[in-house]
Amino acid sequence: MYRAVDRTDLARRIYDAAHLTGTFTLRSGVVSHEYFDKYRFESDPQLLADIAEASAVLVPAGVDALAGLELGGVPLATMISQVTRLPAVFVRKEAKTYGTCQLAEGAEIARRQLCIVEDVVTSGGAILDAAAELRARGAVLGPVICVIDRESGGREKLAAADLELFPLYTMSELNSAAGSTGA
């Protein structure tokens, strides 16, 4: 149904484009010496298109719309929408205080089955915040898909909130793919 993408090659390309080393403070407050800069894979048109193709298979049947979280989930949801032909909604960190005063832009979310789309998951905090707001507005939440699960407890925290995480890659898989290149 979707264009086949070589997973190992794609993992290497994501790693090469986005993997940084140094000292980084993550959204969760944790300091890490390894960081995946999502904007480096989201700003590369071919890499983003290939990520969308590979991610499309993670979206289960029965989903009404893709909910891309501000900011990194928005380009991903847009591109996955192009592949799956599902509509995308764009979820703000907080509702606007002007105009339509919406949390989710693009379509109605009440009583709709949404698949949350995020770029990188560490603790899952941004997803949990968005999920609470979406549910308060009547959305029915299905799975959460992401490009990278940093394997730092996010999956477990999401599961405790009845959200199942389906990553395209875990951090271990990306590191393994990078190691298989001899680099």
QUIQUITA-V955463 format. One record per pair of residues at least 24 apart in sequence whose C-alpha atoms are under 6 Angstrom apart, sorted by the first residue. I is the first residue (numbers start at 1). GAP is how many residues later the second one is. Records with the same first field share a line. If there is no record, write none. Layout:
I=GAP, GAP
//
This chain:
11=163
12=165, 166
52=27, 28
56=24
63=50, 51
64=48, 49, 50
65=49
66=48, 49
67=48, 49, 50
68=49
69=49
72=47
73=44, 45, 46
77=40
109=30
110=28, 29
111=27, 28, 29
112=27, 28
113=27, 28
114=27, 28
115=27, 28, 29
116=28
117=27, 28, 29
118=28
119=27, 28
120=28, 29
121=28, 29
122=28, 30, 32
123=30, 31
124=30
//
